[in-house]
Amino acid sequence: MPKECVICHKGPIPGAKYKRRGQIKRTGGAGSKIVGKSLRRFLPNLQRIKIILDGTVRRVNVCTSCISAGKIHKA
């Protein structure tokens, strides 16, 4: 099963993690510089719960934003 919400199809999105060097300006430094960048994936907050989908009870991955918005009916 993919890492994707069954309701809104929210899935992983690409991003980057930056490595910085130097003291930041607001603490008296000359400013921080980016010295490295590595790619990463931002995953949605998925919960595996039992819901009623098309009249049947199924255990699926649903994101927490869909759960709190009330887009699903728990079994």
matplotlib code that plots the C-alpha trace (Angstrom):
import matplotlib.pyplot as plt

x = [0.0, 1.5, 2.2, -0.8, -4.1, -7.1, -9.4, -7.4, -4.5, -1.9, 1.5, 5.2, 6.6, 10.3, 12.3, 15.8, 17.7, 20.3, 23.5, 24.6, 27.8, 28.5, 26.9, 23.6, 23.3, 20.8, 23.3, 26.2, 27.7, 28.4, 25.5, 25.1, 26.0, 24.6, 27.5, 25.5, 22.2, 20.8, 17.5, 14.8, 11.1, 8.4, 5.8, 2.2, 0.9, -1.0, -3.0, -4.2, -7.8, -11.0, -13.5, -16.7, -15.8, -18.5, -20.7, -17.9, -15.6, -12.0, -8.7, -6.9, -4.3, -6.0, -4.2, -4.9, -6.2, -9.0, -9.8, -10.0, -12.0, -14.6, -14.3, -14.5, -16.9, -15.1, -16.3]
y = [0.0, 3.4, 6.1, 8.1, 9.2, 7.3, 10.3, 13.3, 11.4, 13.4, 11.7, 12.3, 15.6, 16.3, 18.7, 19.5, 19.6, 22.4, 22.3, 25.7, 27.1, 30.4, 32.4, 34.1, 37.9, 38.4, 36.9, 39.1, 37.0, 37.7, 35.5, 31.8, 30.3, 27.1, 24.7, 21.6, 20.4, 16.9, 15.8, 14.3, 13.4, 15.0, 12.3, 13.1, 12.2, 9.0, 6.9, 3.4, 3.3, 1.4, 3.5, 2.9, 3.2, 2.4, 0.6, -1.7, -1.5, -1.2, -0.5, 2.2, 5.0, 8.4, 11.6, 13.5, 16.5, 14.4, 12.9, 16.2, 17.7, 15.0, 13.7, 10.1, 8.0, 5.7, 2.1]
z = [0.0, -1.0, 1.5, 0.4, 1.9, 0.5, 0.7, -0.5, -2.2, -0.2, -0.7, -0.2, -1.6, -2.3, -0.3, 1.0, 4.2, 4.5, 6.4, 7.6, 9.0, 10.8, 13.6, 12.6, 12.4, 15.2, 17.7, 16.6, 13.8, 10.1, 8.9, 8.3, 5.0, 3.4, 2.9, 1.9, 0.7, 0.8, -0.7, 1.5, 1.4, 3.5, 4.4, 5.3, 8.8, 7.9, 10.4, 9.7, 10.8, 10.1, 8.0, 6.2, 2.5, -0.2, 2.4, 3.6, 6.6, 5.4, 7.2, 5.2, 5.5, 6.1, 6.8, 10.0, 8.2, 6.7, 10.0, 11.8, 8.9, 9.3, 5.7, 6.9, 9.0, 11.5, 11.7]

ax = plt.figure().add_subplot(projection="3d")
ax.plot(x, y, z, "-o")
ax.set_aspect("equal")
plt.show()
